[in-house]
Amino acid sequence: MDLVRAHTARLCGADRYLVHVVMTATGGAEILGGEPLDPATTARIRCDCSTVTHWVDETGEPLHLGRKQRSWNLAQRRAITVRDRGRCRFPNCQRTHNDIHHVQPWEHGGPTDITNGILLCPHHHTLIHDGWTITGDINHTLVFRRPTSL
């Protein structure tokens, strides 16, 4: 995630981050250059970045060159930031360097709509992708629950 956050592009209307993810026929993932990605890291990257997914076979031969997915546009980013007062929504967190998280995961049909996005700092964003859940009213009170396995 440090790689994704390393270049802090300001909201200028262009892609905030664009990450190329290479998916193999065996289900593995890596970024361009060969750095392997575990499933949780892949999910965190795809949560708040524009991604292009490239599918390759066992030998690395391209099978399908993907498309950009699930990006928040500038107007949505501004609206969510204003609604969340520029702060992480996790209880008692005051951090102002935040990602936008899909409360209902995009890969499970969650829309890229203001009503499905909240600000989370990198630490709490990671907790959510590690199994924490969010319920409640996105415009009012949210409840964050740790996984039962912890």
C-alpha positions as CSV (number, residue, x, y, z in Angstrom):
1,M,0.0,0.0,0.0
2,D,3.0,2.3,0.5
3,L,3.6,2.0,-3.2
4,V,0.0,3.1,-4.0
5,R,0.1,6.0,-1.6
6,A,3.7,7.1,-2.4
7,H,2.6,9.5,-5.1
8,T,0.1,11.8,-3.5
9,A,-1.7,13.2,-6.5
10,R,-3.9,16.1,-5.5
11,L,-7.5,15.9,-6.7
12,C,-7.0,17.5,-10.1
13,G,-9.6,15.5,-12.0
14,A,-7.2,12.9,-13.3
15,D,-6.8,9.4,-11.9
16,R,-5.8,9.7,-8.3
17,Y,-3.8,6.5,-8.6
18,L,-3.6,4.0,-11.5
19,V,-2.4,0.6,-10.7
20,H,-1.8,-2.2,-13.2
21,V,-2.6,-5.6,-11.6
22,V,-1.5,-8.7,-13.4
23,M,-3.7,-11.7,-12.7
24,T,-2.5,-15.2,-13.5
25,A,-4.5,-18.3,-14.6
26,T,-3.7,-19.9,-11.2
27,G,-5.3,-17.0,-9.3
28,G,-2.2,-15.1,-8.3
29,A,-1.8,-11.4,-8.6
30,E,1.1,-9.1,-9.0
31,I,1.8,-5.5,-10.0
32,L,3.8,-4.7,-13.1
33,G,7.4,-5.6,-12.5
34,G,6.5,-8.9,-10.8
35,E,5.9,-7.9,-7.1
36,P,3.4,-10.5,-5.8
37,L,0.2,-9.3,-4.1
38,D,-1.7,-11.3,-1.6
39,P,-5.6,-11.2,-1.9
40,A,-6.1,-8.7,1.0
41,T,-3.5,-6.2,-0.5
42,T,-5.1,-6.6,-3.9
43,A,-8.5,-5.8,-2.5
44,R,-7.2,-2.7,-0.6
45,I,-5.5,-1.4,-3.8
46,R,-8.7,-1.9,-5.8
47,C,-10.8,-0.2,-3.2
48,D,-9.6,3.3,-3.8
49,C,-7.6,3.3,-7.0
50,S,-8.2,3.1,-10.7
51,T,-7.0,-0.3,-11.8
52,V,-6.4,-2.0,-15.0
53,T,-6.4,-5.8,-14.6
54,H,-4.4,-7.8,-17.1
55,W,-5.1,-11.5,-17.3
56,V,-2.2,-13.8,-18.4
57,D,-1.8,-17.5,-18.8
58,E,0.8,-19.8,-17.0
59,T,3.6,-18.6,-19.3
60,G,2.8,-14.9,-19.0
61,E,1.0,-14.6,-22.3
62,P,-1.6,-11.9,-22.2
63,L,-5.2,-13.3,-22.4
64,H,-7.2,-10.2,-21.7
65,L,-6.2,-6.6,-21.1
66,G,-8.7,-5.2,-18.7
67,R,-10.4,-1.9,-18.1
68,K,-10.4,0.8,-15.4
69,Q,-12.7,0.0,-12.6
70,R,-14.6,1.5,-9.7
71,S,-12.9,4.9,-9.5
72,W,-14.4,7.8,-7.4
73,N,-14.8,10.9,-9.5
74,L,-13.7,14.3,-8.3
75,A,-17.2,15.5,-7.4
76,Q,-17.9,12.3,-5.4
77,R,-14.5,12.7,-3.6
78,R,-15.4,16.3,-2.7
79,A,-18.9,15.4,-1.5
80,I,-17.7,12.5,0.6
81,T,-14.9,14.6,2.1
82,V,-17.4,17.4,3.0
83,R,-19.9,14.9,4.5
84,D,-17.2,13.2,6.5
85,R,-15.7,16.5,7.5
86,G,-12.3,15.4,6.0
87,R,-11.8,12.9,8.8
88,C,-11.6,9.1,9.1
89,R,-15.1,7.7,10.1
90,F,-13.7,5.1,12.4
91,P,-14.7,6.0,16.0
92,N,-12.4,8.4,17.7
93,C,-10.0,8.7,14.8
94,Q,-9.2,12.3,13.7
95,R,-6.8,11.4,10.8
96,T,-7.2,13.6,7.7
97,H,-5.1,11.6,5.2
98,N,-7.8,9.2,4.0
99,D,-8.9,6.8,1.3
100,I,-12.5,6.4,0.2
101,H,-13.9,2.9,1.0
102,H,-16.9,1.2,-0.6
103,V,-19.0,0.1,2.5
104,Q,-20.7,-2.5,0.3
105,P,-17.7,-4.0,-1.6
106,W,-17.6,-3.1,-5.2
107,E,-16.7,-6.7,-6.1
108,H,-20.0,-7.8,-4.5
109,G,-22.2,-5.3,-6.4
110,G,-21.6,-2.2,-4.2
111,P,-22.1,1.0,-6.2
112,T,-19.5,3.7,-6.6
113,D,-22.0,6.2,-5.1
114,I,-21.7,8.8,-2.4
115,T,-24.1,6.8,-0.4
116,N,-21.7,3.8,-0.4
117,G,-18.4,5.6,0.2
118,I,-16.7,6.7,3.5
119,L,-13.4,8.2,4.4
120,L,-11.0,5.8,6.3
121,C,-7.4,6.4,7.2
122,P,-4.9,3.9,5.9
123,H,-4.8,2.0,9.3
124,H,-8.5,1.7,9.6
125,H,-9.0,1.0,5.9
126,T,-6.6,-2.0,6.4
127,L,-8.7,-3.2,9.4
128,I,-11.8,-3.3,7.3
129,H,-10.1,-5.3,4.5
130,D,-8.8,-7.7,7.2
131,G,-12.4,-8.6,8.3
132,W,-13.9,-5.8,10.3
133,T,-17.5,-4.9,9.3
134,I,-19.4,-1.7,9.0
135,T,-23.2,-1.3,9.5
136,G,-25.4,1.7,10.1
137,D,-26.5,4.9,8.4
138,I,-23.7,6.3,6.2
139,N,-25.0,9.9,6.8
140,H,-25.2,9.5,10.5
141,T,-23.9,6.7,12.9
142,L,-21.8,3.8,11.7
143,V,-20.9,0.8,13.8
144,F,-17.6,-1.0,13.2
145,R,-17.3,-4.6,14.4
146,R,-14.1,-6.6,14.7
147,P,-14.1,-10.1,13.2
148,T,-15.3,-12.8,15.6
149,S,-12.0,-14.7,15.1
150,L,-10.0,-12.0,16.9
